[in-house]
Amino acid sequence: MASSERTASDEPGLGFSTRAIHHGYDPSHHSRAVSHPIYTTSTFAFDGVADLDAAAALGGRLYAREFNPTTALLESRLANLEDAEDAVVFASGMAAFGALILSLLSQDDELIVHQTLYSNTTTMTEQGLPRFGIKTVPVDLGNPASLDTVLTSRSKAIYFETPINPTGDVLDIEAIAERARRAGLLVFVDGTFASPALQRPLQHGADIVLHSLTKYVSGHGDLLGGALLGRTELIEKIRDRGLRYITGAVLSPMVSSLILRGIKTLPLRMDRHGSNAISIARMLGSHPAVGWVNYPFLPSHPRHAIARRQMSAGSGMLSFGLRGGFDVARRFLDHLELITLAVSLGDAETLIMHPASLVRARLAVRPEARLQRGVGDDLIRLSVGLENEADLLRDLEQSLNRL
Ligand code: PLP
């Protein structure tokens, strides 16, 4: 149940930044506090049984797994920014994915996925879901027609990321969604690498959008969160099954408040992530130590036209490979002085990761660890942050020049 407080700032025609700051909140309803309050309650008091009847019948204001006013404001604001009817938030992006699949798919259903996904999503689809009788069918959606080759009478939904983790490459949402719809599939798109400031997949035919709020949406690398957005009919099912009794993975109101704070600067931050990233992509593309660069907003990128059609600008995510591959990549990371070697993305700090090194390190504890399909052992993923462009370029160049 998203908050429905109407304010002057909800008039139609307001821009994204204005809505990111004001949507759904009216200070006059909250002791004139300009910033929203954090409701830390786990339960709600009823003014007699008639009030209990009314609250229960509305499906909310009973218990904090089902409703919290701070979290409801976050859901309402996210839905507004994504142009979605409704939104439901979770304790992490993975919790959102789990609730999505376990709410809308059943035993014997098949889930078609793009062959390259965030590594834990792949683990869930390959190892988790088969235990519940849900089969995952990976396919290369870089060619949308390949979807037709894996369809069966059990195909229920399709799931892909765009831009894709960790390559940063894009998939054509409209072309894939059109084929999927013809086959009667639900279309789920993970838009974490773009955020709603740059891309709104529902406008291109998706049924549900997933965001890890841990990344760009909150933007400061200090929390975990996830969201699903789409038509009320689907979101209500997920809230009522997934959140209420399947996973129970609710977001705390403290964290909802931090995410609301982050959202106020989302468009500003995405501008800076993107302008830093294109400069870095250009520098990498012309450096002799660099073998290849994948950033779809470089005009030379083979999917540049698709990126421009479905995104308003590039985000801070790019990947590249060094001549010399795996060993040279490790030396390059060790020479960096400013840029931080860390997993995750979308933070103010520029973060860099070498998935092949991560896999090698994980083999000790997870013998089944391996690189995603479509990811080579030379691939370096860069989440370009908000530092000064010149400082980032200098750090990357000094490390490249030492190889
Ligand atoms: N989707 C993508 C594209 C991701 O990169 C991640 C995490 O890195 C997730 C989902 C999972 O989100 P979380 O880490 O918030 O569980």
Residues whose N, C-alpha, C, O or C-beta is under 5 A from the ligand:
A	BS01	PLP	S92 G93 M94 Y118 E161 N165 D190 T192 S212 T214 L224 G225
